[in-house]
Amino acid sequence: MYADARFELERMVHESSQDLVLIKTISSRLSDIKANKSLAQEYALLSNFDAKNIIKSRGLKKHENKLFLILENFVGQSLVQFLDTSSISLPAFLTIALQLVEALQAIHRQGIIHRNLQPGCILINPQSLELTIIDFSWAIKKDSVTTVASEVLSGLNILYIAPEQTGRMNTPLDRRADFYSLGILLYQIATGVLPYHVEDALELLHSHLAQTPIAPHDLDDRLPLVISSLIMKLLAKNPDDRYQSASAIKADLENCHTQYTNYGVIEEFELATLDRRSQ
């Protein structure tokens, strides 16, 4: 179904139940020891969840000294493929965005930071737009977070990491790093492009740290200004300037959804009021 630099995902028939399941394996570029450790940690994290937009684990099996993570079946494709082949309407954007935020709510509720929210770790049904997060290989409990520059640079995708994940800021890593990654992802879904158009890894890290991207509305003036502002708030360099909770992001997206459903337009309003009320 999908493969990237870190893992492969295949749909198979479960040998005992005969149900269709997804089988996840770690790339052969990693040693069996590292791959097995990664899958075991991921299985332990997934066991914490019973949330709609997070894939459910069916077990962990070992064959010829190699672990395989068994996941529930999901009918869909990688969000990478979906974005490459689909034109996203405003209602579709809101449907996808709300599901991503609800998934982050569930993740953060368990005291977990995902650290790698990007299209390759998401499956989506192109008809219903239902989605699920399938990869937690970089997720970590918030009380055991470390940020090491060499770890970041050897990671599978630095297009979506927060400035504080670069190892070049004296800033603790917390759930707000996931909000920055969400901002990159929503920018891409809304505009069809990434906010930073650079190929050199060090230049990309510098962009995350110091460059302000073009506002989405300036790339496509059909996008409501308030949604553009919401995305830019998620992309703030300083975590204190971003949204502080998934609940506040969800509240603002629901406001947008309600306005569009009832009136066909989305007027501007003050963002992140739920964050300020909770302070």
N, C-alpha and C positions, 0 to 999 in steps of 0.2 A: 504493500500500500504506500509506504513512504520510507525514505532513508535519507539521512544526512551524515555529517561528519562524526556524529556521536552514537546514533542508534538506528536500528532498522525495525520496521513494524510490518507484520504480515497477518493476514486473516487465515485461520485454519480451523479444522474441526477438532474439538476437544476429544481426546482419546476415550475418556470414560463416560462423559455426559452426551457426547455427539453433538453438542451445541457449537455454533460458530463463536469463536473467540479471537481476540487479537493477541499475537505473540510478539513480545518486545525483546530484542537482543541488543547488546552493546556492540559497537563497531569492532571489527577484528583488529583494528589498529591499536586498541588497548590490550594489555595483558589480561589473561583470564582472571588473575587475582584482582586487578583494579576493576574490571568489568563486573565481576561477581559482587564485589563490595558495593559498587554503585547501584546495582539492581536490588541488592538486599536492603540498602538504605532507602531506596525509592519505595520498595514494597512496604517497609515499616511506616513511612510517611503516608502512603495511600490508605493504609489501614485505619487512619484517623478520620477518614472522610465518609460522609454519606450525603453528598451534595449533588444537585442536578447537573451542574456543568463541569464536574470533575469525574474522570473515568474511574470506574470501580475495579479493584483488583480481584482476581479469581484465584490467585495462588502464585507460588514460586516453585519452579521445578528445576532439577539438575540433571543434565545429560552429558556424559563424557567430560566431567569436571567443569561444565559451563552452565551457568544459571540462565533460565528463561522466565521472564515475567509474563504471567497470563492475565489479560485484561478482558473486561466484558466487551462484547461486540458493539460496534458503532457503525451505522450506515452513513458513510460520508467520505470526504476527501480532506487532504491537508489544506489548511488555510492558505498555504503557499500556492497551491494549485488553483484554489478558488479565486484568489486575488489576481492571479495571472490571466484568468479566463472570464472574469465576471465584471460587469459594470455595477457599482454599488449605488443604489438609490438612497435617498435620505431616510425613508422608513427602514430600509434594510440596515443602514448604518446604525440607527438607534437600537434596533433589535439586537444586533451583534454587540454593540457597546454595552448595553445593559446586562447581557449575559456574562461578558467578561468581568464587569464590575462585581456582579453577584458571585462569580467564582473567586475573585480576590477577597471578597468579604468572608467567604467560607475558609479560605486559606489563612487569612490573618486571624480569624477567630480561633484557629488552632495554634496560634503562636508561631506560624511558619512564614518565612519570606521566600517567595518563589525564585527570585533572582534571574530568571531567564524567560520572561513572558515575551514570546515572539511567534510568528506564524507557524514555524516548524513544530511547535509543541501543542498545536490546536488542530482538532478535526472539526469539520463543519458539514452539515447536510445541505447541499446546494438548493434543495427544494424548500425545506421547512426553515432553514437558517439556524436550526438547533446546533449548538456547538458543545464540545467537551475538551478540557485540557488533559493531555495524555502524557506529558513529560514533566517529571519532578526531579530529574537527575541533578539539578543544581540547587534544589530547595534545601533549606536549612532552618533549624529552630532558631528563633531570634536571640536566644540567650547563648548561642554558640557561634555567633557570626565572626568571621575574620575576613578582611579584604586584603588580598595579596596581589600585587601588580602582575607577577609572573603567572598566577592562576588565571587572572582575567585575560591576559594576552594569549594563553593557551586554550581559552574557552572556544566553544563552537560558534558564537555569534556576538561580536561586539557592536553590531549595528543598533542594538536595543538596550545597552547597559546604561545605567544612570551615572552621572559624573562621579558620585562617591564610590562607584564600583571600579573606577579606573586605577585606584591605588595612589592617586595624585592629590587627594583632598584629605585634610585632617577632619573628616566628618564620619561619625558612626553610621553604619549601615542598618537601616530599619525598613519597615514596610513601605515607606515613601519612595524607596528605590523602585518598587514595583509600579508605583504610580507614574514615574517617569517612563518606564518601559511601556506602560499602557498608553501614555501620550504619544510615543513613537508609533505604536501600532495603530492607534486611532487616526493619527496624521496620515499614515499610509492608506488606511481604509477610506478615509474621506477624500484624499487628493489623488490617490493612485501612485504617489511617489514617496520616497523617504525624505525626511527633513534635511539630511546631509548627503551631498553627492560627492563623496571622496572615496578613493580606492585604497590609499595608503593607511595602514592601521594607526600609526602615530598621529597622522593628521585627523583621522576620525576621532580618536580619543581627545585631541585638542578641541574639535568641534563640540563634543559633548560638554567639555569643560568651559568653553569660552565663546562659542558662536551662537547667536540667536537665529533660529531658522525663520524663513519667510512665513508669515502667518497663513494658515490654510485658506482663509477667505481671500487673500491676495492672489492665490493661485487659482481659485475657483469662486467667483463672486456669487454663485448660486448657493453656496454653503452659508447658512445663517451665521451672523457675526457672533452670536453667543456661543455656538458650538466651536467656532474657531478660537474664541477666547478661552473656553473650557480646555481645549487641547493645549493651548499655549501655557495655561496655568499648570497643567500636568508636566510640562517641559521646562519649568523653572529650574535654573541651575542650583539654587539654594533650596534644600528640602523644606525649609520653613516657609518658603513662598509658594509651595505646591498645595494641593489639597492635603489635608491631614488625616482623612479617613475615607474609606470606600463608601461609607454611608452618605457622606456629603456629595461625592461624585454621583452616586446613584440618584440622590434626591434631585440634583440638577438635570440629569439625563431624563428622569421621569417627568420633570416639568416641561422639558423640550418635547417629549413624546406626547404628553397630554395636549399641549398647545397645537402641535401639528395634527393630531387626531381630530381635535375639536374645531380648529379654525383653518387648517391648511398652511399656516405660517408659524414661525417661531420668533417672537419678539424678544428683545434683550431684557435681561433681569440681572440682579446682583448675584454673583456666584459665591458658592462656599458659605452661605449663611448658616448652614447646619454646623459647620466647623466652628464658627464664631460663637454660636449659641452654646456649644459644649465646652468652651474654654472657661 
